[in-house]
Amino acid sequence: MANIDDYNAKIGDILSIPDNEVTEPNMPVDVGLQEAENLHAWSLMDAEPLAAVGITTVMLNDLPIRTGACRQAQSNWFKDRNSQLEAQRNWAEAAPEAFAMRDELVHNFRYAYRKDPVILARVTEIAEGNSNADMIQDLNDLSVLGKSNIAPLEAINFNPERLDDAANASDELAEMLALANGDKSLQSETKMIRDKAYMYMKQLVDEIRDAGKFVFWKNEKRLKGYRSEYLRQKNRNSGSDEETPGTETQQD
């Protein structure tokens, strides 16, 4: 089953988790996902003894579905987050040139229309404000103003194609800035779904691990497969004790 199919199959259960119960993971999600995959393969070999303590085959087979759903939720959030980061990089590269274009147009307009107080006042009005949104609107306003009063610009050998460039840049920059600013509510929603999907997967991971630790408490060879290697290493580095059942939390 593809991750998107797993996601569609489990999204109802995932969304049923109350928002106020969602916690931030404290393990990289990709690590947690791989550990869940490893646990599934490991626990299948112990299906019979695990069934004796309540971990059914149905539960074991549900783990890779929950994992696939979480993978898809992670990908959805990653796409939203990185689309905005890319747009922000694109904006950072394009904005200085766009501001320079606006300033160049204003410079030319002020000279071309220096003997026309009405148009010159309009140029001054357009030039006020220096925010990103101001600049985008200025480019379009200057394009319209220049095309409507082209003779004085032609008289100073101004290239009229720059007016088309300004209008096109205004359109492109408006879209680019919208993507760079992003829809914060959408990102928050996909992040919340990712966190819920992780919790949903982790609930079953914890149940299987707790059962495995209970059953194989005297069998180190099998017991090791029911421990989080990531958390064992983290605890070892910090000097903490081995994690206790049900306390493994994970993060982005």
Secondary structure, DSSP 8 states (H G I E B T S, - for coil): --HHHHHHHHHHHHHTS-GGG----SS-HHHHHHHHHHHHHHHHTTHHHHHTTT--HHHHHHHHHHHHHHHHHHHHHHHHHHHHHHHHHHHHHHHHHHHHHHHHHHHHHHHHTTT-HHHHHHHHHHH---SHHHHHHHHHHHHHHHHHTHHHHHHTT--THHHHHHHHHHHHHHHHHHHHH--HHHHHHHHHHHHHHHHHHHHHHHHHHHHHHHHTTT-HHHHGGGS-HHHHHHHHHHT-----TT------
